[in-house]
Amino acid sequence: MKVTIAGAGIGGLSLALMLHERGIEVEIFEAVGTIKPLGVGINLLPHASQQLCRLGLEDALAANAIETSTLAYFNQFGQEIWREARGRAAGYDSPQFSIHRGELQMALLAKVQERIGKDKVHSGHAFASFEQIADKVVGQFTRREDGATVLSECDVLVGADGIHSAVRKFLYPNGDQPRFSGRMLWRAVTEAEPYMDGRSMFMAGHQDQKFVCYPISEPLRRGGRSLINWIAELRVPNGELPSTDWNRKVDKSVFAAPFQNWKWDWIDIPAIIDGAKEIYEFPLVDRDPLPRWTFGRVTLLGDAAHPMYPIGSNGSAQAILDARYLADCLADDPDTSYALREYEAERLPKTTGIVLRNRMNGPEQVMQMAESRAPQGFTNIDEVIPRQTLEAISQRYKRLAGFDKDSLKTKA
């Protein structure tokens, strides 16, 4: 069997390694000319890091990523709403890692080139179309350097080419537009003094004004400093989805004013914003869940299949889980068509639930609850939101996303 993957992001590279591990031939086509360590920070929750550790990546990740110890939520006054241990600090067998997205992608790419071969990764090749002929798929790619058409005959074609997926567009040419939340994100990294224990993630505010922070560099942590990944989020009045350039550099003046008083005894958020060398603007978008991903021998994976709001740290994690289940299905069932339908039957409803819950703020709803019930702050959170309610919200989302401890033990 041969699988062609469109897209060399986290999902596509993870799938390639998992397929190779199961003895399945792989070829990858990536639209960008040179794969570079772009982006900012991401979180790998235990269900995702478990899969990457099985691929032999734990040492590489641990050398660069922060092993996250804690997640905490605060209101706009810096008052704590909820705190919980994370990863191994919470008793999981697998860690939760916070890492620069580009570092993770390059670590995966290095493993793919080492194990599968550099000649199996074709950068600068954009997906154009496919044709299914008998029991094969022929993917057509355009080589960017000269416009030449390159064909790849395979048994399965997987579109893992992100939120702007060309494969998805080919399958759904009409009526599948991005869905804008009316909120904008500004993302950057800042080197600064560590906050809390130097390994904690926090979120502060509410759904219309939020700030997220987490450190992403273990080497800097060991040196007594912190490389802080941060996201500022604001609702934009009468905002419209930008038609172009979803990743443009902006000046802090575009968004910083509403955060100017967010200085608390444990962190100075205006100083964090001031310390960034480059700030990138993104609209908070997803797409409506699809009725199906699979058409014959072609299917979708990751953000190409189920783009979701970056709430609950689940985007990259769900792409990795897609990859694991798809690789298992293709390896275990000789009937390729059935294997792809089984993959879709398992993963489509689960990821649809996450997309929809993330639109309701996922586990971050506790911040909105605190804002709605105590807009001027509180002295005792238990009088605002009972502890059992906070615990129930946390556990419900973990079960939904598949990283509650019982689910992970079952999958181990």
N, C-alpha and C positions, 0 to 999 in steps of 0.2 A: 504494500500500500504506500502511496505517496500523498502527502498533504501539502498544498501550497497555502501560505499565509500571507495575506496582504496587511502589512503593518508590523513594524519592529519596535513597538512600544512595550510596556511592561507585560500586557496580556499576550501579545504575539510572541515575544521572546520566551515567556514562561511556558506557553503552549509548545513551542519548538523543543525546549529541553525535555518536557514531559513526554512528548511523542517519541523523541529520540531514545529516551530511557526505556520505552516500551517497544523499541525495535521498528519504529515507523519512520520512513524516509520523509524529510522535511526540506522545503525550499521557502525562503522568505523574500518578499519584495517590499521595499520601503520607498515612499515617495520622495523624501528629502534626500538631497545629494550627499550630504555628510551627516552621519548620526553623531550629535554632540550632546554633552551633559547639560541640557537646558531645563528650565523650570525652577521651582522652589521646593519647599518641603512637602513630604507626605508621611502619613502614618501607616505602618503595616501592623494590623491587629493580629492577635495570636493565631486565628484560623488561616491567615495568609502567610505569616512568617513560618508557620508549621510546614507549609508546602515548600517554601523556599529552602528551609533548613533540610528537608528531605532531598533536595536537589544538590546539597553540599555547599550551600551559600552562607551558612551561619557564620563562619569565621570571617568571611569578607564583609558581611553586614556588620558584625559586632565590632570590627576594627574601625568603622567609620560612623555608624549610626549610634544614636542615643538609645539605650534600653530604657524605655519610658517606665516610670515608677508610679505616676499619679495622674489622674484627670480631675480637674476641679472646675466648678461653675460659680461665677460671681454675678452680682447685679451691677448696675452702672455706677454704684458707689463703692465698689470693691468689697462688698459684704458677701461672705461665702454662703452659697445655696446648697451645694452638694460636693462631696469629695469621695473618691474611691481609688483604691489601689488598682494598678494595671499590670498586665503581663505576668511575669514570674513573681512580682511583688504581691499579686493577687492570688497566687497559688496555681497559675497556669503552668503547664509543662513547657510551653513555647513562649518566647518573649514578645513584647510589643516594641517594635522599632520605629523611631522617628529619624528620617533620613532625607537628604536632598534627592529629589526625584531623578535628576540627571545621574547621580552616583549610582542609584539602583539600576537604572537602565543600562549604564555602561558596564556594571558588574554582570548583569544578565547577558549583555552582548558579548562580553569577553568569554563567558562560559559557552555560549552558542558557537563562537568561532573556534574555541579550543576543542569542543566535543564533536561538533557537527561539521565544521569547516568554514573558513572565510568565504569560500566560493559558493556557499549556499545562502549567503546574505547579499542581496542585490539592492544597494541604495540607489537613489535617483531613478526609480522605476515606479511610475504612478499607475494605479489600477485604472483601466479603461472600460473593460467589459468582460463577459465570459459567455461561453457557449457550452451547453451540455450535449454530448454526443455519445449515445449508447450508455456505457458504464463509465464514462470519463467526463471530466470537466476540462475545458481549455480556457485558461485565464489569459486575457490580453492586457499587457502593460505597455506604457509608453516610456521609453528611455529619454529622460529629460535632456541629456547632453546633445542629442542629435535628432530627437523626435521619432526614432525608429520604434517599430512595434516588436515586442518580445512576447512570445507565447510560452505558456507553461501548462503542459498536460499533466493532470493529476487525477486522483480518485476523489479528493475532497478539497474544496476551496473554502477558506475561512477568512471572513472580513474582520480583521482586528485593527482597523485603521481609524479608530477614535471617533469623537463626537461629530466630526465633519466627514464621516465615512463615505468614501466613493462607492464601496460595495453596497452599503445600505441605500444610497441614492439610486443605484442601478436597479435594486429590488423594489424600491418605493420612490419612483420619480416624482410623484405629486402628493401634496397634502401632508408632508412630514417635516414641518418647520420647527426650529428650536422654540421652546416655550420659555419666555422671559418672566422672571419672578418680580421684576420691578426693583430689584436690588443689585447694587454693583459691589464688586470686590476689588480691593487694592492689596497686592501681595508683594512681599519683599523679604530680605534677610538682613539682619543687623548684628554685628559683633558687639557684645556688651558684657557687663558683669552678670554672673548667673543670678537667677531669681529662684525663690523657694529652695528646693534641694539640687537644682541644676539638671534635673531629669524629669520635670513635670510639665504637663500640658494644661493650659487653662483657657477658658472662654469667659468673657464678661459682656454684660449688656442685655440685649433682647433682640427680637427678630428684625427690628428696624434700625438698630445701631449695635454693632457687635465688634468685639476685638478678640482674636484668637492668637495664642502664642505657644510655641514649643521649640525647644532646642534640638538641633539636628547634627551636631558634630561631636563625636566622642573624643577625637584628638584635642580639640579646643577645650572640652570639659576637663580633660586630664591636666591641661595647662592652666586651669583656674579661670578660664573664660567661657563664653557661651556664644554660639552662632544661633541666633534666634530667628526662626521662621515665623512670620506674622501675617495676619490677614485682617484688614479693616473692612467692615461691611456697613453700607448705608442704603436705606430705601431712597430712591431718587424720584422726586415728585414729577409726575407726568413723563416718567422716563420711557424711552423707546429703545428697543434692542439695536445696538450698533450694527450697521449692515456690513461693515468691514473692520478689520484689525481688532480682534478680540484680545490682543495681548500687547497693547501699546504702552510705551513708557509715558508716565505722567509726573507732574510735580506734586509734592505733598499738599500744596495749597488747594488742590481740587477737592480734598476730602478731610484734611486734618483738623479744621476748626472745631467740629463737634466733639473731638476727643481731647481738647486742650486742657480740660480740668481733670482728666483721668490720671491723677497722680495719687498713689496710695503708699502706705508705709513699706510695702514689699515690692513695688514696681512703679516706674515712671513711664507711662505709655507715650506721652509726647516725645520723650527723649529717645525711646525705641524708634518711633517714626523718623525723628530727625537724623538718626544714625544710619539710615539706609542709603546706599549709594545709588540704587536704581529701584524704582517702584513701577509695577505693572498693573494695568487695569483689566479686569475681566467682568463681563456680565454674569450674573448668577442664572444659569439656564439649565434646562434638561430637555428631553423630548417625551412626548406621550408614549407610553408602552405600546409595543407592536403586537398585533395578533399572532404573528409567527416570525421566527428568525430563519427557518430552514426551507429551502426550495430545492428539492432533489438532493444534489450532492454539494450544495452551497449553504453555508450558515454564517451567523454573526457571533461575535464574542466581545466582551468588555464594553467600553463606551460606544462602540459601533452598534451594539445590541440594546444597551440599557443606560444611556447617559443619565446621570443623577446629580442632584445638588451635592456639593462636598460637605455633607452633614453626616456625622457619625463615623467619619474616617473610613468610608466603605467603597469608594470608587475603584481604586487599584486592587483592593482586597477581593471584590467580587469578580474582577477580571481574572485574577489568579485562581479563584475557585471555579470559574467557568472553564479555565484551561485544564484544571485537574479532572473535572468530571468529563469533559469532552475527550481527553486523552484516554481515560479509563473506558469510556463507551466504545471508542474506535478500536482499542486493543482487545476488548473482551467479546465483541460481537462481530462475526464475519460478515453479517448483513449490514453494509455501510448505511443504507437508507434507514434501517431500523435504529442503528446506533445514533444517527443524527436526530431522529425523532425522539429518542429516549433522552438525549442531552437537552433538547428543547423542553420536553415535558417536565424535566426536573428543575432546570435553571430559569426558564422564563417566568413561571409564577412566583418564584422566590425573589427574583430581582425586581419584578413588578411591584411586589409588596414594599420593597425598600424604596423604590422611586416614589411611591405614593406616600409612604410614611415620612420620607425626607421633605416632601412638600408641606408636611405638618410639623416640621422642625425636628423630627426624630427625637433623640434623647435630649436635644437642646431645648425642648419645650419647657423644661423646668425654669429656664431663664425668663421665658415669656410669662409663665405662671406667676413668678415672683414679681415681675413688672406690673402685671394686671392687678394682682392682689395687694401689692405694697409698693406703689410707684414712688413713694418718698423714702423707701428703705425700710429696714426692720431692725429690731434688736435681737429677736429670736426667730430663726427660720422655722422652727417647729410650730410656731403659732401661725405661720403663713401657709406652709405646706407640710402636712404630716410626713414624718420620716418614712412611713410605710408606703406612701404615695411616691416619694422620690425613688425608693428602692424598686418599686414595681415598674416605674417608667424605665429605669436602667435595665432591669432584667428582661422586660418585654422586648426592648430593642435588640439586646444581645441574642435572644432566641430568634427573633425575626432575621437578623443578619447572619446567624449561624456561629456566633462565637461565645455562647454560654458554655460553661465548663462541661456540662453533660454532653452537649453535641460534639465537642472536640474529643472527649474521651471515646465516644462511639466511633468517631472517624479515625482514631489513632491507629 
